[in-house]
Amino acid sequence: MPRARFGHGDRTRIGLKKRRVTPAEADRLLVRQSYSRPATAAARFQVGDRVRAKNIHPVSHTRLPRFARGRTGTIERIQGCHVFPDATVAEGVERPEWLYTVTFEATELWGPDADPTVHTSIEAFEPYLEAA
Amino acid sequence: MNGIHDLGGMDGFGKVDAPPSEPPFHDAWEGRVLAMNRIMGATGEWNIDVGRYWIETLPPAVYLSSSYYRKWMLRLERLCLARGLVTETELGSG
């Protein structure tokens, strides 16, 4: 797996050579950092668009659950642009991508016996999705 | 990866048993594991996604039979070993 150093937004990482961290530094360092990033391109999908989750099976990390792959849903919300976990782990690079809330009907995910009033939402990065 | 962590839609685990209140840590070592994980995260050696991947790649039987913070401990051990930050001998000696 590629080796990369990961920054912490506007916070400074402590590095491994520095052995001691003051309590004030610890407070600053240990607050979970933001993974939001400026967009480098316009969002491909808009609220209300029908999208299909790609049928992908990467051997590395992905945040796309198996139950959604190949299923069609609707863009419910655009969550902004965030660090794409799949690229971080597979390629060792920080590549921001648009993140969406995608809602699926239960019958689309679980078949005709599912409760037709139930919906399931996932947070899906743009590379997981194609227009449906 | 299609690992054991991706449990959505899987049957057979029974109902989620969520107690109304629970201490943050069930034992002192769990707090130490949390602290070690967070401080290693702050070094910039890896980020949250790399950390998640190294929990996902635990053997399925280990994953299912390990508590939350035991998974964190195993993840930290494996990452530190893989990155050459500790040796097996050092881990064994504590």
gemmi code that builds the backbone of each chain (N, CA, C; Angstrom):
import gemmi

chains = {
    "A": [
        ("MET", (0.861, -1.194, 0.000), (0.000, 0.000, 0.000), (0.895, 1.241, 0.000)),
        ("PRO", (0.554, 2.253, -0.806), (1.384, 3.449, -0.849), (1.456, 4.119, 0.515)),
        ("ARG", (2.557, 4.762, 0.755), (2.791, 5.428, 2.030), (2.579, 6.914, 1.833)),
        ("ALA", (1.830, 7.527, 2.692), (1.611, 8.969, 2.572), (1.582, 9.583, 3.962)),
        ("ARG", (1.885, 10.861, 4.006), (1.725, 11.611, 5.249), (0.415, 12.366, 5.154)),
        ("PHE", (-0.294, 12.422, 6.235), (-1.599, 13.060, 6.193), (-1.602, 14.314, 7.039)),
        ("GLY", (-1.972, 15.411, 6.417), (-2.106, 16.667, 7.137), (-3.395, 16.686, 7.926)),
        ("HIS", (-3.570, 17.679, 8.738), (-4.744, 17.761, 9.584), (-5.423, 19.106, 9.369)),
        ("GLY", (-5.783, 19.376, 8.137), (-6.417, 20.652, 7.862), (-5.459, 21.769, 8.198)),
        ("ASP", (-5.913, 22.712, 9.005), (-5.026, 23.820, 9.358), (-4.245, 23.529, 10.631)),
        ("ARG", (-4.377, 22.316, 11.136), (-3.607, 21.963, 12.329), (-2.272, 21.349, 11.918)),
        ("THR", (-1.328, 21.466, 12.782), (-0.004, 20.940, 12.484), (0.134, 19.570, 13.117)),
        ("ARG", (0.525, 18.585, 12.315), (0.752, 17.269, 12.908), (2.006, 17.322, 13.773)),
        ("ILE", (2.078, 16.465, 14.747), (3.180, 16.563, 15.712), (4.429, 15.864, 15.210)),
        ("GLY", (4.295, 14.912, 14.280), (5.474, 14.193, 13.815), (5.967, 13.241, 14.888)),
        ("LEU", (6.755, 12.280, 14.475), (7.180, 11.252, 15.422), (8.465, 11.598, 16.145)),
        ("LYS", (9.202, 12.590, 15.651), (10.472, 12.931, 16.301), (10.237, 13.735, 17.578)),
        ("LYS", (9.115, 14.448, 17.625), (8.825, 15.255, 18.804), (8.163, 14.355, 19.837)),
        ("ARG", (8.815, 14.143, 20.936), (8.366, 13.121, 21.872), (7.344, 13.638, 22.880)),
        ("ARG", (7.331, 14.928, 23.145), (6.459, 15.426, 24.208), (5.420, 16.385, 23.655)),
        ("VAL", (4.222, 16.264, 24.180), (3.121, 17.135, 23.774), (2.575, 17.782, 25.042)),
        ("THR", (2.484, 19.108, 25.040), (1.941, 19.788, 26.215), (0.427, 19.600, 26.243)),
        ("PRO", (-0.192, 19.752, 27.428), (-1.655, 19.610, 27.495), (-2.378, 20.543, 26.525)),
        ("ALA", (-1.851, 21.767, 26.357), (-2.510, 22.715, 25.435), (-2.436, 22.196, 24.007)),
        ("GLU", (-1.278, 21.640, 23.637), (-1.129, 21.082, 22.289), (-2.050, 19.882, 22.100)),
        ("ALA", (-2.161, 19.069, 23.148), (-3.003, 17.872, 23.044), (-4.445, 18.265, 22.769)),
        ("ASP", (-4.917, 19.301, 23.451), (-6.292, 19.756, 23.213), (-6.486, 20.112, 21.748)),
        ("ARG", (-5.494, 20.779, 21.185), (-5.610, 21.246, 19.804), (-5.486, 20.073, 18.827)),
        ("LEU", (-4.564, 19.159, 19.129), (-4.275, 18.077, 18.197), (-5.355, 17.002, 18.182)),
        ("LEU", (-6.000, 16.820, 19.324), (-6.871, 15.660, 19.444), (-8.323, 15.955, 19.078)),
        ("VAL", (-8.637, 17.219, 18.810), (-9.971, 17.511, 18.283), (-10.026, 16.953, 16.867)),
        ("ARG", (-11.075, 16.185, 16.593), (-11.150, 15.547, 15.266), (-11.198, 16.609, 14.177)),
        ("GLN", (-10.324, 16.452, 13.204), (-10.202, 17.479, 12.182), (-11.310, 17.375, 11.152)),
        ("SER", (-11.481, 18.442, 10.400), (-12.477, 18.445, 9.335), (-11.898, 17.805, 8.084)),
        ("TYR", (-12.722, 17.055, 7.372), (-12.317, 16.474, 6.093), (-13.011, 17.185, 4.933)),
        ("SER", (-13.608, 18.323, 5.238), (-14.215, 19.141, 4.189), (-13.103, 19.869, 3.426)),
        ("ARG", (-13.273, 19.971, 2.110), (-12.250, 20.619, 1.284), (-12.926, 21.486, 0.229)),
        ("PRO", (-12.201, 22.498, -0.300), (-12.779, 23.301, -1.388), (-13.036, 22.428, -2.616)),
        ("ALA", (-14.121, 22.723, -3.311), (-14.460, 21.963, -4.517), (-13.519, 22.327, -5.653)),
        ("THR", (-13.145, 21.325, -6.437), (-12.303, 21.569, -7.611), (-13.114, 21.488, -8.902)),
        ("ALA", (-14.367, 21.080, -8.802), (-15.258, 21.006, -9.967), (-16.689, 21.126, -9.467)),
        ("ALA", (-17.600, 21.435, -10.380), (-19.006, 21.543, -9.999), (-19.550, 20.159, -9.664)),
        ("ALA", (-20.530, 20.111, -8.767), (-21.186, 18.843, -8.430), (-21.892, 18.295, -9.669)),
        ("ARG", (-21.732, 16.994, -9.908), (-22.312, 16.381, -11.098), (-23.816, 16.159, -10.941)),
        ("PHE", (-24.273, 15.966, -9.705), (-25.688, 15.650, -9.476), (-26.349, 16.748, -8.649)),
        ("GLN", (-27.654, 16.880, -8.834), (-28.444, 17.856, -8.089), (-29.511, 17.125, -7.281)),
        ("VAL", (-30.041, 17.819, -6.272), (-31.098, 17.237, -5.440), (-32.268, 16.818, -6.336)),
        ("GLY", (-32.738, 15.600, -6.128), (-33.846, 15.072, -6.928), (-33.394, 14.186, -8.077)),
        ("ASP", (-32.118, 14.245, -8.439), (-31.626, 13.395, -9.535), (-31.721, 11.924, -9.155)),
        ("ARG", (-32.060, 11.097, -10.145), (-32.043, 9.650, -9.937), (-30.630, 9.142, -10.257)),
        ("VAL", (-30.099, 8.355, -9.360), (-28.732, 7.844, -9.537), (-28.691, 6.352, -9.217)),
        ("ARG", (-27.738, 5.680, -9.820), (-27.507, 4.276, -9.516), (-26.139, 4.128, -8.868)),
        ("ALA", (-26.085, 3.415, -7.752), (-24.794, 3.117, -7.128), (-24.072, 2.085, -7.992)),
        ("LYS", (-22.822, 2.348, -8.279), (-22.069, 1.440, -9.147), (-21.873, 0.075, -8.480)),
        ("ASN", (-21.810, -0.938, -9.313), (-21.525, -2.285, -8.809), (-20.012, -2.478, -8.801)),
        ("ILE", (-19.384, -1.977, -7.736), (-17.928, -2.047, -7.635), (-17.546, -2.919, -6.434)),
        ("HIS", (-16.406, -3.560, -6.552), (-15.907, -4.421, -5.471), (-14.409, -4.201, -5.289)),
        ("PRO", (-14.025, -3.003, -4.891), (-12.588, -2.728, -4.757), (-11.955, -3.592, -3.661)),
        ("VAL", (-10.724, -4.015, -3.906), (-10.039, -4.811, -2.881), (-9.546, -3.923, -1.747)),
        ("SER", (-9.458, -2.631, -2.002), (-9.034, -1.694, -0.965), (-10.267, -1.144, -0.253)),
        ("HIS", (-10.101, -0.008, 0.420), (-11.163, 0.559, 1.246), (-12.243, 1.227, 0.403)),
        ("THR", (-13.494, 1.046, 0.778), (-14.580, 1.819, 0.183), (-15.639, 2.056, 1.238)),
        ("ARG", (-16.388, 3.138, 1.076), (-17.470, 3.450, 1.992), (-18.826, 3.153, 1.354)),
        ("LEU", (-18.809, 2.498, 0.210), (-20.074, 2.142, -0.453), (-20.505, 0.756, 0.011)),
        ("PRO", (-21.606, 0.668, 0.787), (-22.009, -0.643, 1.308), (-22.507, -1.568, 0.202)),
        ("ARG", (-22.312, -2.856, 0.420), (-22.698, -3.842, -0.599), (-24.190, -3.779, -0.924)),
        ("PHE", (-25.021, -3.512, 0.115), (-26.467, -3.586, -0.127), (-26.953, -2.523, -1.106)),
        ("ALA", (-26.146, -1.465, -1.305), (-26.589, -0.381, -2.196), (-26.071, -0.550, -3.625)),
        ("ARG", (-25.105, -1.408, -3.825), (-24.451, -1.499, -5.141), (-25.431, -2.004, -6.203)),
        ("GLY", (-25.483, -1.275, -7.292), (-26.373, -1.639, -8.377), (-27.805, -1.148, -8.185)),
        ("ARG", (-28.075, -0.487, -7.042), (-29.445, -0.048, -6.727), (-29.631, 1.414, -7.116)),
        ("THR", (-30.870, 1.751, -7.427), (-31.195, 3.103, -7.874), (-31.879, 3.880, -6.755)),
        ("GLY", (-31.427, 5.107, -6.552), (-31.997, 5.964, -5.523), (-32.068, 7.403, -5.999)),
        ("THR", (-32.317, 8.291, -5.046), (-32.520, 9.704, -5.356), (-31.579, 10.555, -4.519)),
        ("ILE", (-30.985, 11.558, -5.160), (-30.140, 12.506, -4.412), (-31.042, 13.329, -3.493)),
        ("GLU", (-30.806, 13.215, -2.195), (-31.634, 13.938, -1.227), (-30.960, 15.221, -0.768)),
        ("ARG", (-29.641, 15.203, -0.678), (-28.924, 16.372, -0.179), (-27.492, 16.346, -0.717)),
        ("ILE", (-26.952, 17.526, -0.973), (-25.538, 17.644, -1.345), (-24.783, 18.067, -0.091)),
        ("GLN", (-23.834, 17.242, 0.317), (-23.182, 17.439, 1.618), (-21.875, 18.214, 1.529)),
        ("GLY", (-21.505, 18.638, 0.339), (-20.252, 19.367, 0.191), (-19.169, 18.472, -0.364)),
        ("CYS", (-17.951, 19.019, -0.385), (-16.817, 18.314, -0.967), (-15.906, 17.849, 0.165)),
        ("HIS", (-15.560, 16.573, 0.159), (-14.802, 16.010, 1.281), (-13.722, 15.067, 0.768)),
        ("VAL", (-12.740, 14.820, 1.629), (-11.662, 13.896, 1.285), (-12.256, 12.525, 0.953)),
        ("PHE", (-11.869, 11.975, -0.193), (-12.413, 10.703, -0.694), (-11.630, 9.544, -0.071)),
        ("PRO", (-12.262, 8.777, 0.828), (-11.520, 7.748, 1.567), (-10.891, 6.693, 0.656)),
        ("ASP", (-11.577, 6.311, -0.404), (-11.075, 5.248, -1.277), (-9.712, 5.613, -1.862)),
        ("ALA", (-9.566, 6.881, -2.302), (-8.294, 7.307, -2.897), (-7.205, 7.418, -1.835)),
        ("THR", (-7.610, 7.838, -0.631), (-6.628, 7.950, 0.455), (-5.970, 6.602, 0.718)),
        ("VAL", (-6.790, 5.568, 0.814), (-6.255, 4.260, 1.196), (-5.584, 3.571, -0.009)),
        ("ALA", (-6.213, 3.604, -1.176), (-5.689, 2.855, -2.322), (-4.486, 3.539, -2.954)),
        ("GLU", (-4.504, 4.868, -2.991), (-3.466, 5.590, -3.729), (-2.587, 6.450, -2.829)),
        ("GLY", (-2.967, 6.610, -1.572), (-2.175, 7.437, -0.683), (-2.222, 8.914, -1.018)),
        ("VAL", (-3.308, 9.341, -1.648), (-3.427, 10.755, -2.013), (-4.714, 11.326, -1.417)),
        ("GLU", (-4.692, 12.641, -1.189), (-5.884, 13.309, -0.703), (-6.628, 13.902, -1.894)),
        ("ARG", (-7.746, 13.253, -2.272), (-8.509, 13.712, -3.428), (-9.943, 14.037, -2.993)),
        ("PRO", (-10.299, 15.319, -2.920), (-11.668, 15.665, -2.515), (-12.679, 15.288, -3.591)),
        ("GLU", (-13.844, 14.843, -3.158), (-14.944, 14.522, -4.070), (-16.251, 15.007, -3.442)),
        ("TRP", (-17.239, 15.255, -4.285), (-18.552, 15.633, -3.775), (-19.189, 14.455, -3.041)),
        ("LEU", (-19.881, 14.807, -1.959), (-20.545, 13.794, -1.128), (-22.047, 14.088, -1.109)),
        ("TYR", (-22.827, 13.046, -1.292), (-24.288, 13.204, -1.359), (-24.975, 12.282, -0.355)),
        ("THR", (-26.164, 12.704, 0.070), (-27.070, 11.768, 0.722), (-27.969, 11.191, -0.361)),
        ("VAL", (-27.952, 9.874, -0.485), (-28.770, 9.195, -1.495), (-29.787, 8.319, -0.764)),
        ("THR", (-31.043, 8.458, -1.134), (-32.122, 7.716, -0.470), (-32.671, 6.630, -1.396)),
        ("PHE", (-32.815, 5.444, -0.837), (-33.331, 4.285, -1.576), (-34.627, 3.822, -0.935)),
        ("GLU", (-35.573, 3.404, -1.742), (-36.761, 2.764, -1.192), (-36.387, 1.362, -0.723)),
        ("ALA", (-37.013, 0.947, 0.374), (-36.699, -0.367, 0.944), (-36.933, -1.477, -0.072)),
        ("THR", (-37.956, -1.320, -0.894), (-38.258, -2.372, -1.869), (-37.166, -2.473, -2.930)),
        ("GLU", (-36.492, -1.351, -3.205), (-35.384, -1.384, -4.164), (-34.194, -2.154, -3.585)),
        ("LEU", (-33.997, -1.997, -2.272), (-32.843, -2.657, -1.641), (-33.145, -4.109, -1.268)),
        ("TRP", (-34.359, -4.349, -0.759), (-34.623, -5.643, -0.119), (-35.708, -6.458, -0.800)),
        ("GLY", (-36.240, -5.929, -1.906), (-37.197, -6.724, -2.659), (-38.643, -6.437, -2.297)),
        ("PRO", (-39.569, -7.128, -2.972), (-40.997, -6.809, -2.854), (-41.591, -7.073, -1.477)),
        ("ASP", (-40.928, -7.882, -0.632), (-41.471, -8.141, 0.700), (-41.161, -7.019, 1.690)),
        ("ALA", (-40.304, -6.064, 1.305), (-39.905, -4.999, 2.230), (-41.061, -4.025, 2.451)),
        ("ASP", (-41.008, -3.315, 3.570), (-42.016, -2.310, 3.912), (-41.916, -1.150, 2.920)),
        ("PRO", (-42.969, -0.910, 2.121), (-42.882, 0.137, 1.095), (-42.824, 1.555, 1.657)),
        ("THR", (-43.063, 1.718, 2.964), (-43.005, 3.065, 3.548), (-41.608, 3.387, 4.085)),
        ("VAL", (-40.708, 2.418, 4.059), (-39.382, 2.603, 4.644), (-38.378, 3.026, 3.576)),
        ("HIS", (-37.524, 3.980, 3.954), (-36.430, 4.399, 3.084), (-35.113, 4.259, 3.843)),
        ("THR", (-34.048, 4.043, 3.112), (-32.712, 3.982, 3.691), (-31.825, 4.983, 2.965)),
        ("SER", (-31.098, 5.780, 3.736), (-30.188, 6.757, 3.141), (-28.746, 6.367, 3.403)),
        ("ILE", (-27.901, 6.624, 2.431), (-26.462, 6.444, 2.625), (-25.753, 7.742, 2.224)),
        ("GLU", (-24.552, 7.917, 2.738), (-23.698, 9.003, 2.296), (-22.796, 8.425, 1.211)),
        ("ALA", (-22.905, 8.964, -0.001), (-22.186, 8.372, -1.134), (-21.341, 9.437, -1.837)),
        ("PHE", (-20.086, 9.114, -2.036), (-19.207, 10.008, -2.792), (-19.527, 9.911, -4.286)),
        ("GLU", (-19.266, 11.002, -4.996), (-19.641, 11.075, -6.412), (-19.101, 9.914, -7.254)),
        ("PRO", (-17.843, 9.458, -7.040), (-17.356, 8.344, -7.867), (-18.141, 7.045, -7.687)),
        ("TYR", (-18.962, 6.961, -6.631), (-19.772, 5.748, -6.440), (-21.018, 5.745, -7.323)),
        ("LEU", (-21.338, 6.884, -7.922), (-22.677, 7.060, -8.508), (-22.615, 7.290, -10.008)),
        ("GLU", (-23.678, 6.833, -10.691), (-23.865, 7.160, -12.105), (-25.322, 7.573, -12.300)),
        ("ALA", (-25.565, 8.373, -13.327), (-26.931, 8.821, -13.598), (-27.814, 7.623, -13.938)),
        ("ALA", (-29.033, 7.634, -13.443), (-29.952, 6.514, -13.714), (-31.135, 7.003, -14.552)),
    ],
    "B": [
        ("MET", (-13.106, -3.097, 0.351), (-13.074, -4.546, 0.320), (-14.395, -5.095, 0.846)),
        ("ASN", (-14.747, -6.288, 0.392), (-15.989, -6.927, 0.845), (-15.709, -7.688, 2.135)),
        ("GLY", (-15.492, -6.926, 3.204), (-15.081, -7.527, 4.463), (-16.234, -7.763, 5.411)),
        ("ILE", (-15.885, -8.300, 6.578), (-16.892, -8.651, 7.585), (-17.525, -7.401, 8.200)),
        ("HIS", (-16.855, -6.252, 8.044), (-17.371, -5.007, 8.622), (-18.655, -4.548, 7.930)),
        ("ASP", (-18.846, -4.985, 6.681), (-19.979, -4.501, 5.874), (-21.197, -5.375, 6.166)),
        ("LEU", (-21.829, -5.121, 7.309), (-22.852, -6.027, 7.834), (-24.267, -5.671, 7.386)),
        ("GLY", (-24.420, -4.563, 6.680), (-25.764, -4.103, 6.330), (-26.560, -5.158, 5.577)),
        ("GLY", (-27.734, -5.514, 6.090), (-28.581, -6.497, 5.429), (-28.303, -7.919, 5.834)),
        ("MET", (-27.331, -8.118, 6.745), (-27.003, -9.488, 7.159), (-27.886, -9.892, 8.343)),
        ("ASP", (-28.378, -11.098, 8.328), (-29.238, -11.595, 9.400), (-28.444, -12.451, 10.387)),
        ("GLY", (-29.070, -12.721, 11.532), (-28.534, -13.712, 12.451), (-27.848, -13.158, 13.680)),
        ("PHE", (-27.725, -11.821, 13.779), (-27.024, -11.259, 14.935), (-27.974, -10.903, 16.081)),
        ("GLY", (-29.278, -11.063, 15.859), (-30.231, -10.724, 16.905), (-30.465, -9.232, 16.986)),
        ("LYS", (-31.261, -8.839, 17.991), (-31.591, -7.432, 18.150), (-30.401, -6.649, 18.694)),
        ("VAL", (-30.340, -5.373, 18.335), (-29.309, -4.502, 18.902), (-29.648, -4.261, 20.366)),
        ("ASP", (-28.726, -4.599, 21.255), (-28.945, -4.445, 22.688), (-28.216, -3.182, 23.137)),
        ("ALA", (-28.920, -2.070, 23.164), (-28.312, -0.796, 23.537), (-28.764, -0.407, 24.934)),
        ("PRO", (-27.891, -0.527, 25.933), (-28.289, -0.139, 27.289), (-28.568, 1.365, 27.347)),
        ("PRO", (-29.508, 1.781, 28.223), (-29.881, 3.197, 28.276), (-28.713, 4.091, 28.701)),
        ("SER", (-27.841, 3.566, 29.552), (-26.655, 4.345, 29.908), (-25.499, 3.381, 30.085)),
        ("GLU", (-24.325, 3.840, 29.780), (-23.171, 2.972, 29.755), (-21.940, 3.831, 30.036)),
        ("PRO", (-20.982, 3.356, 30.825), (-19.768, 4.154, 31.040), (-18.977, 4.254, 29.737)),
        ("PRO", (-18.217, 5.343, 29.545), (-17.430, 5.484, 28.309), (-16.456, 4.314, 28.125)),
        ("PHE", (-15.892, 3.857, 29.244), (-14.933, 2.753, 29.177), (-15.348, 1.681, 30.181)),
        ("HIS", (-15.250, 0.418, 29.759), (-15.600, -0.673, 30.655), (-14.408, -1.120, 31.483)),
        ("ASP", (-13.221, -0.694, 31.066), (-12.021, -1.007, 31.820), (-10.995, 0.086, 31.513)),
        ("ALA", (-10.009, 0.251, 32.396), (-9.049, 1.352, 32.232), (-8.254, 1.227, 30.938)),
        ("TRP", (-7.964, -0.022, 30.518), (-7.147, -0.184, 29.311), (-7.838, 0.389, 28.077)),
        ("GLU", (-9.171, 0.418, 28.090), (-9.875, 0.942, 26.924), (-9.580, 2.426, 26.728)),
        ("GLY", (-9.525, 3.168, 27.822), (-9.180, 4.581, 27.727), (-7.764, 4.778, 27.226)),
        ("ARG", (-6.857, 3.905, 27.650), (-5.460, 4.004, 27.184), (-5.370, 3.714, 25.689)),
        ("VAL", (-6.144, 2.749, 25.232), (-6.153, 2.418, 23.804), (-6.698, 3.602, 22.993)),
        ("LEU", (-7.756, 4.221, 23.501), (-8.288, 5.405, 22.819), (-7.202, 6.485, 22.721)),
        ("ALA", (-6.518, 6.752, 23.849), (-5.502, 7.807, 23.864), (-4.362, 7.488, 22.897)),
        ("MET", (-3.918, 6.238, 22.882), (-2.812, 5.856, 21.986), (-3.223, 6.004, 20.525)),
        ("ASN", (-4.455, 5.624, 20.220), (-4.921, 5.761, 18.840), (-5.007, 7.221, 18.418)),
        ("ARG", (-5.515, 8.068, 19.317), (-5.679, 9.475, 18.955), (-4.330, 10.165, 18.793)),
        ("ILE", (-3.383, 9.855, 19.664), (-2.092, 10.539, 19.571), (-1.330, 10.055, 18.341)),
        ("MET", (-1.493, 8.777, 17.971), (-0.843, 8.310, 16.733), (-1.526, 8.913, 15.507)),
        ("GLY", (-2.827, 9.161, 15.617), (-3.506, 9.867, 14.530), (-2.939, 11.269, 14.363)),
        ("ALA", (-2.623, 11.913, 15.491), (-2.105, 13.285, 15.446), (-0.699, 13.365, 14.876)),
        ("THR", (0.013, 12.247, 14.806), (1.350, 12.293, 14.208), (1.283, 12.464, 12.696)),
        ("GLY", (0.117, 12.190, 12.100), (0.002, 12.288, 10.646), (0.514, 11.054, 9.924)),
        ("GLU", (0.800, 9.986, 10.648), (1.269, 8.751, 9.994), (0.156, 8.119, 9.159)),
        ("TRP", (-1.069, 8.298, 9.581), (-2.211, 7.802, 8.815), (-3.417, 8.671, 9.167)),
        ("ASN", (-4.498, 8.493, 8.459), (-5.706, 9.260, 8.796), (-6.846, 8.294, 9.133)),
        ("ILE", (-8.033, 8.832, 9.332), (-9.145, 8.021, 9.821), (-9.505, 6.905, 8.838)),
        ("ASP", (-9.353, 7.173, 7.536), (-9.744, 6.173, 6.541), (-8.765, 5.004, 6.509)),
        ("VAL", (-7.485, 5.314, 6.638), (-6.480, 4.252, 6.720), (-6.736, 3.424, 7.986)),
        ("GLY", (-7.064, 4.108, 9.065), (-7.369, 3.409, 10.310), (-8.553, 2.474, 10.165)),
        ("ARG", (-9.588, 2.961, 9.498), (-10.766, 2.113, 9.279), (-10.399, 0.881, 8.455)),
        ("TYR", (-9.597, 1.073, 7.421), (-9.220, -0.039, 6.547), (-8.493, -1.129, 7.345)),
        ("TRP", (-7.656, -0.702, 8.281), (-6.885, -1.695, 9.033), (-7.724, -2.416, 10.078)),
        ("ILE", (-8.873, -1.871, 10.425), (-9.831, -2.656, 11.227), (-10.592, -3.622, 10.323)),
        ("GLU", (-10.949, -3.152, 9.135), (-11.694, -4.000, 8.197), (-10.904, -5.247, 7.793)),
        ("THR", (-9.587, -5.128, 7.779), (-8.765, -6.247, 7.317), (-8.403, -7.220, 8.448)),
        ("LEU", (-8.954, -7.001, 9.634), (-8.800, -8.029, 10.673), (-9.466, -9.314, 10.183)),
        ("PRO", (-8.941, -10.481, 10.551), (-9.608, -11.732, 10.172), (-11.061, -11.714, 10.660)),
        ("PRO", (-12.013, -12.173, 9.837), (-13.428, -12.081, 10.206), (-13.759, -12.642, 11.588)),
        ("ALA", (-13.182, -13.768, 11.946), (-13.498, -14.364, 13.255), (-13.000, -13.468, 14.388)),
        ("VAL", (-11.851, -12.832, 14.181), (-11.318, -11.908, 15.189), (-12.203, -10.668, 15.270)),
        ("TYR", (-12.583, -10.173, 14.111), (-13.431, -8.973, 14.060), (-14.724, -9.181, 14.849)),
        ("LEU", (-15.390, -10.306, 14.597), (-16.702, -10.531, 15.210), (-16.607, -10.833, 16.701)),
        ("SER", (-15.467, -11.326, 17.160), (-15.365, -11.733, 18.566), (-14.606, -10.716, 19.407)),
        ("SER", (-14.240, -9.581, 18.815), (-13.481, -8.572, 19.560), (-14.378, -7.389, 19.898)),
        ("SER", (-14.165, -6.840, 21.102), (-14.920, -5.656, 21.506), (-14.440, -4.445, 20.705)),
        ("TYR", (-15.175, -3.359, 20.842), (-14.863, -2.127, 20.095), (-13.401, -1.696, 20.305)),
        ("TYR", (-12.988, -1.537, 21.555), (-11.630, -1.041, 21.794), (-10.574, -2.119, 21.580)),
        ("ARG", (-10.962, -3.388, 21.649), (-9.984, -4.416, 21.282), (-9.660, -4.304, 19.785)),
        ("LYS", (-10.657, -4.019, 18.974), (-10.385, -3.786, 17.550), (-9.446, -2.600, 17.370)),
        ("TRP", (-9.666, -1.541, 18.145), (-8.779, -0.368, 18.055), (-7.344, -0.749, 18.428)),
        ("MET", (-7.203, -1.587, 19.455), (-5.865, -1.999, 19.898), (-5.182, -2.833, 18.820)),
        ("LEU", (-5.910, -3.801, 18.256), (-5.337, -4.665, 17.221), (-4.968, -3.844, 15.987)),
        ("ARG", (-5.819, -2.876, 15.641), (-5.538, -2.007, 14.499), (-4.229, -1.233, 14.720)),
        ("LEU", (-4.085, -0.684, 15.929), (-2.890, 0.116, 16.216), (-1.635, -0.749, 16.179)),
        ("GLU", (-1.719, -1.928, 16.751), (-0.570, -2.843, 16.718), (-0.174, -3.167, 15.270)),
        ("ARG", (-1.174, -3.484, 14.448), (-0.891, -3.899, 13.065), (-0.324, -2.741, 12.256)),
        ("LEU", (-0.882, -1.554, 12.439), (-0.386, -0.397, 11.691), (1.039, -0.046, 12.109)),
        ("CYS", (1.300, -0.064, 13.404), (2.642, 0.285, 13.882), (3.664, -0.747, 13.404)),
        ("LEU", (3.274, -2.013, 13.383), (4.167, -3.051, 12.866), (4.415, -2.850, 11.369)),
        ("ALA", (3.341, -2.619, 10.618), (3.454, -2.482, 9.161), (4.298, -1.280, 8.781)),
        ("ARG", (4.243, -0.240, 9.575), (4.986, 0.984, 9.265), (6.384, 0.978, 9.885)),
        ("GLY", (6.726, -0.099, 10.552), (8.065, -0.191, 11.132), (8.267, 0.696, 12.343)),
        ("LEU", (7.193, 1.057, 13.017), (7.296, 1.949, 14.179), (7.558, 1.168, 15.464)),
        ("VAL", (7.175, -0.096, 15.477), (7.487, -0.975, 16.608), (7.889, -2.334, 16.042)),
        ("THR", (8.519, -3.142, 16.882), (8.864, -4.508, 16.486), (7.972, -5.480, 17.265)),
        ("GLU", (7.894, -6.709, 16.775), (7.153, -7.750, 17.499), (7.693, -7.899, 18.914)),
        ("THR", (9.007, -7.810, 19.051), (9.628, -7.953, 20.369), (9.151, -6.855, 21.303)),
        ("GLU", (9.127, -5.615, 20.785), (8.675, -4.495, 21.618), (7.220, -4.660, 22.037)),
        ("LEU", (6.387, -5.117, 21.098), (4.984, -5.327, 21.448), (4.843, -6.407, 22.530)),
        ("GLY", (5.644, -7.446, 22.400), (5.566, -8.548, 23.338), (6.031, -8.178, 24.728)),
        ("SER", (6.962, -7.217, 24.811), (7.518, -6.852, 26.118), (6.704, -5.759, 26.786)),
        ("GLY", (5.752, -5.165, 26.065), (4.857, -4.182, 26.670), (5.382, -2.767, 26.712)),
    ],
}
model = gemmi.Model(1)
for chain_id, residues in chains.items():
    chain = gemmi.Chain(chain_id)
    for i, (resn, *xyz) in enumerate(residues, 1):
        res = gemmi.Residue()
        res.name, res.seqid = resn, gemmi.SeqId(i, " ")
        for name, pos in zip(("N", "CA", "C"), xyz):
            atom = gemmi.Atom()
            atom.name, atom.element = name, gemmi.Element(name[0])
            atom.pos, atom.b_iso = gemmi.Position(*pos), 0.0
            res.add_atom(atom)
        chain.add_residue(res)
    model.add_chain(chain)
structure = gemmi.Structure()
structure.add_model(model)
structure.setup_entities()
